[in-house]
Amino acid sequence: MNLPDCFDHREPTKETDPSGLGSCRSGGSRRNRENRGRCMALATPSSCGGASVSHKFILTPTTPDPNREDFKLPSCSSGVSVIIFDFDGTLTATRGELALRSQKCGELQERAPMLRPWLAALRIAGITIGVMSKSSENTIRDAFDQSGLTEMFADGPLLGKAIGLEGKAGFIQDFVNGCCDSSNSLAQLGEEGLDSILLIDDDVRELDRARDKGIQTYPAPQEGGLQSEDFRKIFECLEIDGPINNSA
């Protein structure tokens, strides 16, 4: 999966960083800060979180990936009312950087008979399901249309090109804070709503950022996308009934 292109090596200006959050926070006068040189790590403010947000340094390509096993059960629990699925490598079988648009549509069509009963069971249980991906919204919607899955995601948020300094966790936080268009808003969850959201993704760095914000997590397999066994574990964890035909 493509890593966010989140490094901007330009010196922050009022135009590129009006909040001033990109500068060092080491205290002292402006002259003293400049004499100390640039910060070696970048802060990651939410798009509308303001200066009070607790920042986490951006993971670099040399940072070891978190252990996938750390995000397995019981990383999610009952009380989830919204599930956000990654698209590439989670609903489809191939990671985003390895698949062409036509391949994504084909894979989703092949996997739709397995996915549909599980997704339908989530909706029956009253859980809102949505998608957040680095792929474009048009790619996602075309794949849903061709695979007959559009209605499954009709009520939930759908965000393409989800690339930002705080990863998908930052966008989810914006959804809860109401800093988005109405179709993606999760403001009804309230200020404490992050822990009622489950992010399912094959990218463990995305899961790591989400968990740090209090969002529940579940790791899709490193290869091949979600399988029926994954859904069984998720349903057991959420304490909800699976499809009537549980052979899916």
SERO-4910 file (N, C-alpha, C, O; in steps of 0.05 Angstrom, whole numbers):
BEGIN
 pado doro    nc1    nc2    nc3   cac1   cac2   cac3    cc1    cc2    cc3    oc1    oc2    oc3
  Met    A     17    -24      0      0      0      0     18     25      0     38     25     14
  Asn    A     10     45    -15     26     69    -17     27     83     10      6     86     23
  Leu    A     51     92     17     53    109     41     46    137     35     50    146     12
  Pro    A     34    152     54     26    180     49     50    196     41     72    194     53
  Asp    A     47    213     21     68    231     13     66    256     31     56    277     22
  Cys    A     76    254     56     71    274     76     95    291     83     93    306    102
  Phe    A    117    289     68    140    304     74    142    328     56    144    325     31
  Asp    A    141    352     67    143    376     51    168    391     61    169    400     84
  His    A    189    392     45    214    402     53    217    432     51    238    443     56
  Arg    A    195    446     43    196    475     42    196    487     70    184    476     88
  Glu    A    209    510     73    208    524     99    180    534    103    169    546     84
  Pro    A    167    529    126    139    538    130    137    568    128    155    583    137
  Thr    A    116    578    115    110    606    113     82    611    122     67    592    128
  Lys    A     73    636    123     46    642    130     26    630    110      4    623    117
  Glu    A     35    628     85     17    617     64     15    586     67     -6    575     64
  Thr    A     38    573     71     38    543     72     32    533     99     24    509    101
  Asp    A     35    548    120     30    539    148     19    562    164     33    572    182
  Pro    A     -6    570    159    -17    594    173    -19    590    203    -18    610    218
  Ser    A    -20    565    213    -23    561    241      4    563    256      5    566    280
  Gly    A     26    560    240     52    560    253     58    534    267     79    532    281
  Leu    A     41    513    264     46    488    279     69    472    267     79    454    281
  Gly    A     78    479    243    100    464    231    127    472    242    146    458    237
  Ser    A    128    494    257    154    503    268    160    489    294    143    476    306
  Cys    A    186    492    303    194    479    328    180    493    351    174    517    350
  Arg    A    174    477    373    161    488    396    181    488    420    173    481    442
  Ser    A    206    495    415    226    491    436    227    514    455    243    513    474
  Gly    A    211    536    452    211    558    471    232    578    464    248    574    446
  Gly    A    233    601    479    252    621    475    244    640    452    222    637    441
  Ser    A    261    658    446    255    678    425    256    665    397    268    643    394
  Arg    A    245    679    378    246    669    350    275    666    341    282    647    327
  Arg    A    291    686    348    319    685    340    333    660    351    348    647    337
  Asn    A    328    655    377    341    631    390    332    606    376    348    588    372
  Arg    A    306    604    369    296    580    356    310    576    329    317    554    322
  Glu    A    313    598    314    325    596    288    354    587    291    364    572    274
  Asn    A    368    597    312    396    590    316    400    560    322    421    548    317
  Arg    A    379    548    333    381    520    340    377    502    316    381    477    319
  Gly    A    369    513    294    364    496    270    337    485    268    320    489    287
  Arg    A    331    472    247    304    461    243    299    436    261    318    422    269
  Cys    A    273    432    267    266    407    280    272    384    262    270    386    238
  Met    A    279    362    274    284    337    259    259    320    256    261    299    244
  Ala    A    236    328    268    212    313    266    189    332    260    190    355    269
  Leu    A    169    323    246    147    339    238    123    334    255    116    310    260
  Ala    A    110    354    266     85    350    280     62    345    261     64    352    237
  Thr    A     41    332    271     19    324    253     -7    334    263    -22    318    275
  Pro    A    -14    360    260    -39    370    269    -63    359    253    -60    355    229
  Ser    A    -85    355    266   -110    349    251   -119    373    236   -112    396    243
  Ser    A   -134    369    215   -142    391    197   -159    411    212   -159    435    203
  Cys    A   -172    404    233   -188    424    248   -185    421    278   -202    431    293
  Gly    A   -164    407    286   -161    401    315   -149    424    330   -152    425    355
  Gly    A   -136    443    317   -125    466    331   -100    459    346    -90    437    344
  Ala    A    -89    479    360    -63    476    373    -63    458    397    -42    450    407
  Ser    A    -87    451    407    -89    434    431    -86    404    425    -85    388    443
  Val    A    -84    397    399    -82    369    391    -55    358    401    -35    370    399
  Ser    A    -56    333    412    -32    319    420    -20    307    396    -31    289    384
  His    A      4    316    388     16    307    363     33    282    366     44    277    388
  Lys    A     35    267    344     53    244    343     71    248    320     62    256    298
  Phe    A     97    242    323    115    246    301    109    227    278     99    204    283
  Ile    A    113    236    254    108    220    230    126    196    229    150    199    234
  Leu    A    115    173    222    132    150    217    147    154    191    136    163    171
  Thr    A    172    147    191    189    150    167    192    123    154    186    102    167
  Pro    A    202    122    129    206     96    116    225     77    131    224     53    127
  Thr    A    242     88    149    261     71    164    249     62    191    262     46    204
  Thr    A    226     71    198    213     63    223    203     34    220    188     29    201
  Pro    A    210     16    238    199    -12    235    169    -12    237    157      3    253
  Asp    A    156    -29    221    127    -31    222    119    -43    249    133    -60    260
  Pro    A     96    -34    260     85    -47    284     79    -77    279     76    -84    256
  Asn    A     79    -92    300     73   -121    297     44   -125    291     26   -116    306
  Arg    A     38   -138    269     10   -143    261     -6   -158    282    -29   -153    286
  Glu    A      8   -176    296     -6   -192    317    -16   -174    340    -35   -182    353
  Asp    A     -4   -151    344    -12   -134    365    -40   -122    361    -53   -113    379
  Phe    A    -49   -123    336    -75   -111    329    -97   -132    327   -120   -125    322
  Lys    A    -90   -157    332   -111   -178    331   -127   -177    357   -121   -162    375
  Leu    A   -148   -193    358   -165   -193    381   -149   -195    407   -129   -210    407
  Pro    A   -156   -181    428   -181   -165    431   -177   -136    425   -185   -119    441
  Ser    A   -165   -129    403   -162   -101    396   -188    -87    390   -191    -63    391
  Cys    A   -209   -103    382   -235    -92    379   -254   -105    400   -248   -127    409
  Ser    A   -276    -92    406   -294   -103    426   -322    -94    420   -327    -79    401
  Ser    A   -341   -104    435   -369    -96    431   -373    -66    436   -356    -54    448
  Gly    A   -394    -55    426   -398    -27    429   -392    -11    404   -395     13    403
  Val    A   -383    -25    383   -377    -12    357   -403     -6    342   -420    -23    339
  Ser    A   -406     19    333   -429     26    318   -422     34    289   -440     36    272
  Val    A   -397     38    283   -388     45    256   -362     29    250   -344     28    266
  Ile    A   -362     17    226   -338      4    217   -329     17    191   -344     20    172
  Ile    A   -303     25    190   -291     37    167   -272     16    155   -253      8    168
  Phe    A   -278      8    130   -261    -12    116   -241      3     98   -248     22     84
  Asp    A   -216     -6     98   -198      1     77   -208    -13     52   -224    -32     53
  Phe    A   -199     -4     29   -208    -16      3   -187    -35     -8   -192    -59     -9
  Asp    A   -164    -24    -17   -143    -41    -29   -130    -59     -9   -120    -50     11
  Gly    A   -131    -85    -15   -118   -104      3   -134   -112     27   -126   -128     43
  Thr    A   -158   -100     29   -176   -107     51   -202   -118     40   -209   -141     44
  Leu    A   -217   -101     25   -240   -111     10   -231   -125    -15   -243   -145    -23
  Thr    A   -211   -114    -29   -199   -127    -52   -177   -146    -41   -172   -146    -17
  Ala    A   -164   -160    -59   -144   -180    -51   -116   -169    -53    -98   -179    -39
  Thr    A   -111   -148    -69    -84   -139    -75    -80   -111    -64    -97    -94    -66
  Arg    A    -57   -106    -52    -50    -80    -41    -51    -59    -63    -46    -65    -87
  Gly    A    -57    -34    -56    -62    -13    -75    -39     -7    -94    -44     -2   -117
  Glu    A    -15     -8    -84      8     -1   -101     14    -23   -121     30    -19   -140
  Leu    A      1    -46   -118      7    -69   -136    -16    -74   -156    -13    -92   -173
  Ala    A    -38    -59   -155    -61    -66   -171    -69    -42   -189    -69    -19   -181
  Leu    A    -77    -49   -214    -89    -30   -232   -118    -26   -225   -130    -43   -212
  Arg    A   -130     -4   -235   -158      1   -229   -176    -21   -239   -194    -30   -224
  Ser    A   -171    -32   -263   -188    -53   -273   -185    -79   -257   -204    -94   -254
  Gln    A   -161    -83   -246   -156   -107   -229   -172   -104   -203   -183   -124   -193
  Lys    A   -174    -80   -192   -189    -76   -167   -218    -83   -171   -231    -97   -155
  Cys    A   -229    -74   -194   -257    -80   -200   -261   -110   -203   -281   -121   -193
  Gly    A   -243   -123   -217   -246   -152   -222   -244   -167   -196   -259   -186   -192
  Glu    A   -225   -160   -179   -222   -174   -153   -247   -171   -136   -255   -190   -123
  Leu    A   -258   -147   -135   -281   -143   -118   -305   -158   -129   -321   -169   -113
  Gln    A   -308   -160   -155   -329   -177   -167   -326   -206   -159   -345   -219   -152
  Glu    A   -301   -216   -159   -296   -244   -151   -302   -249   -122   -311   -270   -114
  Arg    A   -296   -229   -105   -299   -232    -76   -326   -224    -66   -333   -230    -43
  Ala    A   -343   -211    -83   -369   -201    -74   -387   -223    -62   -400   -218    -42
  Pro    A   -388   -247    -74   -406   -268    -62   -398   -275    -33   -415   -282    -17
  Met    A   -372   -273    -27   -363   -278      1   -368   -254     19   -377   -257     42
  Leu    A   -363   -230      8   -366   -206     24   -395   -198     30   -401   -190     53
  Arg    A   -412   -202     11   -440   -191     13   -454   -201     38   -466   -185     52
  Pro    A   -455   -227     44   -471   -236     67   -460   -225     94   -475   -219    112
  Trp    A   -434   -222     96   -422   -211    120   -429   -181    123   -435   -171    144
  Leu    A   -426   -166    101   -433   -138    102   -462   -134    108   -470   -116    123
  Ala    A   -479   -150     96   -508   -148    101   -514   -154    130   -532   -141    142
  Ala    A   -500   -173    142   -505   -180    170   -497   -157    188   -510   -152    209
  Leu    A   -476   -142    181   -468   -119    196   -490    -97    196   -496    -85    216
  Arg    A   -502    -93    172   -523    -73    169   -548    -82    185   -561    -65    198
  Ile    A   -554   -108    185   -577   -118    200   -573   -114    230   -592   -109    245
  Ala    A   -547   -115    239   -541   -111    267   -541    -81    274   -536    -74    297
  Gly    A   -546    -64    255   -548    -35    261   -522    -21    259   -519      2    269
  Ile    A   -501    -34    248   -475    -21    246   -472     -7    219   -478    -18    198
  Thr    A   -463     18    220   -458     34    196   -431     26    185   -412     24    200
  Ile    A   -430     20    159   -404     12    147   -397     32    125   -414     41    110
  Gly    A   -371     39    124   -361     58    105   -334     49     95   -323     29    103
  Val    A   -322     66     77   -297     59     65   -279     84     65   -288    106     60
  Met    A   -254     79     70   -234    101     69   -209     89     56   -198     68     64
  Ser    A   -199    102     34   -178     90     18   -161    112      6   -169    134      2
  Lys    A   -137    104     -1   -119    121    -17   -127    120    -46   -118    138    -61
  Ser    A   -142    101    -55   -153    101    -82   -173    123    -85   -183    134    -65
  Ser    A   -179    130   -110   -198    152   -115   -227    143   -109   -233    119   -110
  Glu    A   -244    162   -103   -272    156    -98   -285    144   -122   -301    126   -120
  Asn    A   -278    153   -146   -289    142   -171   -282    113   -174   -299     97   -182
  Thr    A   -257    106   -168   -249     78   -170   -265     60   -151   -274     39   -158
  Ile    A   -269     70   -126   -284     55   -106   -313     51   -115   -324     29   -114
  Arg    A   -326     73   -123   -354     72   -131   -358     55   -156   -378     40   -157
  Asp    A   -340     56   -175   -342     40   -199   -340     10   -191   -355     -6   -202
  Ala    A   -322      4   -174   -319    -24   -165   -343    -34   -150   -352    -57   -154
  Phe    A   -355    -17   -133   -380    -24   -119   -403    -29   -139   -418    -48   -137
  Asp    A   -405    -11   -159   -427    -14   -178   -424    -40   -194   -444    -54   -198
  Gln    A   -400    -46   -202   -396    -70   -219   -398    -96   -203   -404   -117   -214
  Ser    A   -394    -94   -177   -395   -118   -160   -422   -120   -145   -427   -140   -131
  Gly    A   -439   -101   -148   -466   -101   -135   -465    -97   -105   -482   -106    -91
  Leu    A   -445    -82    -96   -442    -77    -67   -449    -48    -59   -446    -41    -36
  Thr    A   -458    -32    -78   -463     -3    -72   -482      0    -49   -477     17    -31
  Glu    A   -504    -15    -49   -524    -11    -28   -513    -18      0   -523     -7     20
  Met    A   -493    -34      2   -482    -41     28   -469    -17     41   -468    -16     66
  Phe    A   -458      1     25   -444     24     36   -460     50     32   -448     72     34
  Ala    A   -485     48     27   -501     71     20   -504     91     43   -507    115     39
  Asp    A   -503     81     68   -508     98     91   -483    108    106   -485    124    124
  Gly    A   -460     98     98   -436    104    112   -418    123     97   -423    129     74
  Pro    A   -397    134    111   -378    152     98   -362    137     77   -356    114     79
  Leu    A   -355    152     56   -337    141     35   -317    163     28   -325    184     18
  Leu    A   -292    158     32   -271    178     27   -249    166     10   -237    146     19
  Gly    A   -244    177    -13   -221    169    -29   -198    189    -25   -201    210    -13
  Lys    A   -175    181    -36   -151    198    -33   -146    206     -4   -140    229      3
  Ala    A   -149    187     14   -146    192     43   -116    192     50   -106    173     63
  Ile    A   -103    213     42    -74    216     47    -70    242     63    -77    263     54
  Gly    A    -59    239     87    -55    263    104    -34    257    125    -25    235    128
  Leu    A    -27    278    139     -5    276    159    -12    257    181      6    243    192
  Glu    A    -37    255    189    -45    237    211    -57    211    200    -69    196    216
  Gly    A    -55    206    174    -66    182    163    -97    181    165   -109    202    168
  Lys    A   -108    158    162   -137    155    163   -148    163    190   -171    171    192
  Ala    A   -132    159    211   -142    167    238   -149    196    239   -168    203    252
  Gly    A   -133    213    226   -139    242    226   -165    248    212   -181    265    221
  Phe    A   -171    234    190   -196    238    175   -220    228    192   -241    241    193
  Ile    A   -216    205    205   -238    195    222   -244    214    245   -267    219    251
  Gln    A   -223    226    256   -227    245    277   -242    270    267   -260    281    280
  Asp    A   -236    278    242   -250    300    230   -280    293    226   -297    310    229
  Phe    A   -285    268    218   -313    260    214   -328    263    240   -351    273    240
  Val    A   -316    254    262   -330    256    288   -333    285    297   -353    292    309
  Asn    A   -313    301    291   -314    330    298   -332    346    280   -336    370    285
  Gly    A   -342    334    258   -359    348    240   -344    365    220   -356    383    207
  Cys    A   -318    361    217   -301    377    199   -300    363    172   -279    356    163
  Cys    A   -323    360    159   -324    346    133   -351    352    121   -368    365    134
  Asp    A   -356    343     97   -382    347     85   -403    329    100   -395    309    113
  Ser    A   -428    335     97   -449    322    112   -451    292    107   -458    277    124
  Ser    A   -444    284     82   -446    255     75   -426    238     91   -430    214     94
  Asn    A   -404    250    100   -384    235    115   -384    241    144   -367    230    159
  Ser    A   -402    257    153   -401    266    182   -409    243    200   -428    228    195
  Leu    A   -394    240    222   -401    222    244   -405    237    270   -400    227    291
  Ala    A   -413    263    267   -416    280    290   -436    270    310   -436    277    333
  Gln    A   -455    253    300   -476    242    317   -464    224    339   -478    218    359
  Leu    A   -439    215    336   -427    198    356   -418    214    380   -414    202    402
  Gly    A   -415    240    378   -407    257    400   -377    257    405   -362    243    391
  Glu    A   -369    273    424   -340    277    429   -325    251    437   -302    248    431
  Glu    A   -339    233    449   -327    208    458   -331    185    438   -329    162    444
  Gly    A   -338    193    413   -346    173    394   -324    157    380   -330    137    367
  Leu    A   -299    164    384   -278    150    370   -276    121    378   -270    104    361
  Asp    A   -282    114    403   -280     87    412   -303     69    403   -303     45    408
  Ser    A   -323     81    389   -344     65    378   -340     60    348   -358     51    334
  Ile    A   -317     67    338   -310     64    310   -288     43    308   -269     42    323
  Leu    A   -291     25    289   -272      4    283   -260      8    255   -274      9    236
  Leu    A   -233     10    254   -219     12    228   -208    -15    221   -193    -27    237
  Ile    A   -214    -25    198   -203    -51    188   -185    -44    164   -195    -34    144
  Asp    A   -160    -51    166   -140    -43    146   -118    -63    146   -111    -76    166
  Asp    A   -105    -67    122    -82    -84    120    -56    -69    126    -35    -82    129
  Asp    A    -57    -43    128    -34    -26    134    -31    -22    164    -47     -7    176
  Val    A    -12    -35    177    -10    -34    206     -2     -6    216     -7      1    239
  Arg    A     10     10    199     17     37    207     -9     54    210    -11     70    228
  Glu    A    -28     49    192    -54     63    195    -67     54    220    -79     70    234
  Leu    A    -66     28    226    -78     18    251    -65     29    276    -78     35    296
  Asp    A    -39     32    275    -24     43    297    -32     72    303    -36     79    327
  Arg    A    -35     88    283    -44    116    287    -72    117    297    -79    133    314
  Ala    A    -89     98    287   -117     98    296   -119     90    325   -134    102    340
  Arg    A   -104     70    333   -105     61    361    -96     82    380   -106     85    402
  Asp    A    -76     98    371    -66    120    388    -88    141    393    -87    155    414
  Lys    A   -107    143    376   -129    162    379   -153    150    393   -173    163    398
  Gly    A   -151    124    400   -174    111    414   -193     98    395   -214     89    404
  Ile    A   -186     96    370   -203     82    350   -197     52    352   -174     44    354
  Gln    A   -218     36    352   -214      7    353   -203     -3    326   -208      9    305
  Thr    A   -188    -25    326   -174    -34    302   -176    -64    298   -180    -80    317
  Tyr    A   -174    -72    273   -172   -101    266   -155   -102    241   -160    -88    222
  Pro    A   -134   -120    241   -117   -121    217   -127   -141    196   -132   -164    202
  Ala    A   -130   -131    172   -135   -149    150   -109   -165    145    -88   -156    152
  Pro    A   -111   -188    132    -87   -204    126    -67   -188    110    -75   -170     95
  Gln    A    -42   -194    113    -21   -180     98    -24   -185     68    -17   -168     52
  Glu    A    -35   -207     60    -39   -214     32    -67   -226     29    -76   -241     46
  Gly    A    -81   -220      7   -106   -233      0   -131   -221      9   -153   -231      1
  Gly    A   -131   -200     25   -155   -187     34   -170   -202     56   -161   -224     64
  Leu    A   -191   -190     67   -207   -203     88   -218   -229     78   -227   -232     56
  Gln    A   -218   -249     96   -229   -275     90   -252   -281    109   -256   -266    129
  Ser    A   -267   -301    103   -290   -308    120   -282   -313    149   -296   -306    168
  Glu    A   -258   -325    153   -249   -329    180   -244   -303    195   -249   -301    219
  Asp    A   -235   -283    181   -232   -256    194   -258   -245    202   -261   -235    224
  Phe    A   -278   -248    185   -305   -238    192   -316   -253    216   -329   -241    233
  Arg    A   -312   -279    217   -321   -294    240   -309   -284    266   -323   -281    286
  Lys    A   -283   -278    266   -270   -267    290   -281   -240    297   -285   -233    320
  Ile    A   -285   -223    276   -296   -196    281   -324   -198    293   -330   -184    313
  Phe    A   -341   -215    282   -368   -218    292   -368   -229    321   -384   -220    338
  Glu    A   -351   -247    326   -349   -258    354   -340   -236    373   -351   -234    395
  Cys    A   -322   -220    364   -312   -198    381   -333   -177    386   -335   -167    408
  Leu    A   -349   -171    365   -370   -151    368   -395   -162    381   -413   -147    387
  Glu    A   -395   -188    385   -418   -201    398   -444   -197    382   -465   -190    393
  Ile    A   -442   -201    356   -466   -199    338   -468   -225    322   -448   -239    318
  Asp    A   -492   -230    312   -497   -254    296   -486   -251    268   -488   -230    256
  Gly    A   -474   -272    258   -465   -273    231   -487   -279    211   -511   -280    219
  Pro    A   -481   -283    186   -501   -289    166   -516   -315    173   -505   -333    186
  Ile    A   -541   -316    165   -557   -341    170   -543   -365    158   -541   -386    170
  Asn    A   -533   -361    133   -517   -383    121   -488   -377    128   -474   -363    113
  Asn    A   -479   -388    151   -452   -382    161   -430   -397    147   -407   -397    156
  Ser    A   -437   -410    124   -417   -424    108   -403   -404     90   -385   -412     75
  Ala    A   -411   -378     90   -400   -358     72   -370   -355     78   -356   -339     64
***
